[in-house]
């Protein structure tokens, strides 16, 4: 039996697809092992969101060669779709699979041949216009929570983003198929599912036609027995409707946690970015969530240093975020991406200015998270404990995404437990009263 190892870079969507590919390989007779366990085949699932995709890919390939110089190395994912020729010339790479081909990995594997030193890898890469099929996927056994893919691709031409070039047009699974997958996952004993996709609020597009809606999906999933929690990974503010927010507020299974990309708090920069909303709509969405769910956790994506972001525009973003009742920030420093319209926007923000702005927002994020955690002290909550153990302690998350720390107990892994939140420790983790979880 040949051994195969996977390494995943990037988002929850990539993790869901890697896990599905691994199961397909196991069905073909391969044994999945860890990266350092002398696999015969290394599969590296790549990301293209940041400008160091090339650096990360090369480093992982070098590590694979050290572990098994005779091992076969295949690269797939977004970076593989965008720059197949560049990847094919990386020493040690034997195959490159684009967006349409990666789900044929188990079929193509028997045709793979280890390339000679100095020779380019085999490339299997269709034009992105030909990437039209939807491939369902979900993660299993990698984490306590399962990432369930419900949508792929994106029709939003944001100025800074290459995802439409890497994943193609927006397309979705059906409500019936997603519900079926959720029930299969429930049978495995999983307690929490995170819904993932590129633009999940655009759910319902099948063959370019809107057939269902994300709200209909949320309603259907709320009735799935066996899953205690559904979490929405990220949703565009213009697609996060009042009816979705109101439904989550009273639902049986959807948790009060939203991750809503902002990208900039300046309307002028939002326009340059070709985003589909203004800051006023974003503030309205946050206000609506907090009105119906005062203890909801709200995460924010924000980009610093986008072309055209002046000092005044950045100050607008900083002050806007400072005043919003959000819980944490995911800060991305803008990086130039080939074939994006942002490259033509002036002025370009110098690298050292981007770094300074990023530092300021990271500090703000720490303050926001600490304030949110402090606001939760004294409340009762439910924690899903994970197999994340260090120094005799275990961690888990409340329904509203507060990271909790407790004394390790193997009986609590993958268990939902009522706790009393007592204090935030020096590391920024929530402590709980031991009596609340002792058995």
Number of C-alpha atoms within 10 A of each C-alpha: 9 13 20 24 22 19 15 19 18 16 14 22 23 24 25 23 24 27 20 19 22 22 18 17 19 17 11 14 12 19 17 18 17 13 20 12 13 19 23 19 23 27 25 23 24 23 25 22 19 15 14 11 18 17 9 13 21 16 11 15 21 15 13 26 17 13 15 17 14 15 21 22 25 27 28 27 27 27 26 31 29 22 16 22 16 13 24 22 15 18 18 26 28 26 25 28 27 26 27 22 19 24 19 13 18 17 13 13 14 8 6 15 12 16 17 11 11 10 15 19 27 20 19 18 21 14 14 18 11 11 18 19 15 17 16 20 24 26 27 21 10 11 13 22 20 25 27 27 28 30 28 27 23 22 14 15 17 20 22 23 22 21 22 20 20 24 23 22 22 25 29 28 20 20 22 12 12 21 18 14 18 23 17 13 21 19 13 11 12 23 20 26 26 20 22 27 28 25 21 27 21 24 27 25 19 17 14 12 9 13 13 17 16 20 19 13 18 21 16 14 22 19 13 17 12 17 21 18 19 27 23 21 21 23 19 19 22 15 18 20 16 13 10 16 20 15 17 25 19 13 15 15 21 24 22 26 25 25 22 25 18 24 21 28 24 22 17 15 21 21 15 19 22 16 19 15 16 19 19 10 13 20 18 13 19 18 16 16 23 19 13 16 17 13 16 23 24 23 22 19 16 21 24 24 25 29 23 18 25 17 13 10 16 21 15 16 24 18 11 15 23 15 9 14 18 24 24 24 24 15 19 19 18 21 21 14 17 12 12 15 16 22 16 10 14 12 11 15 17 10 13 10 13 19 14 14 20 20 15 12 23 17 11 17 22 15 15 20 20 18 15 20 21 16 11 20 16 12 11 15 18 17 27 24 26 19 15 14 17 10 7 9 12 20 22 27 18 23 23 19 20 21 19 22 22 19 17 18 15 13 9 19 18 20 17 21 15 15 21 20 23 17 18 19 10 7 6 16 17 25 20 24 13 13 9 13 16 10 8
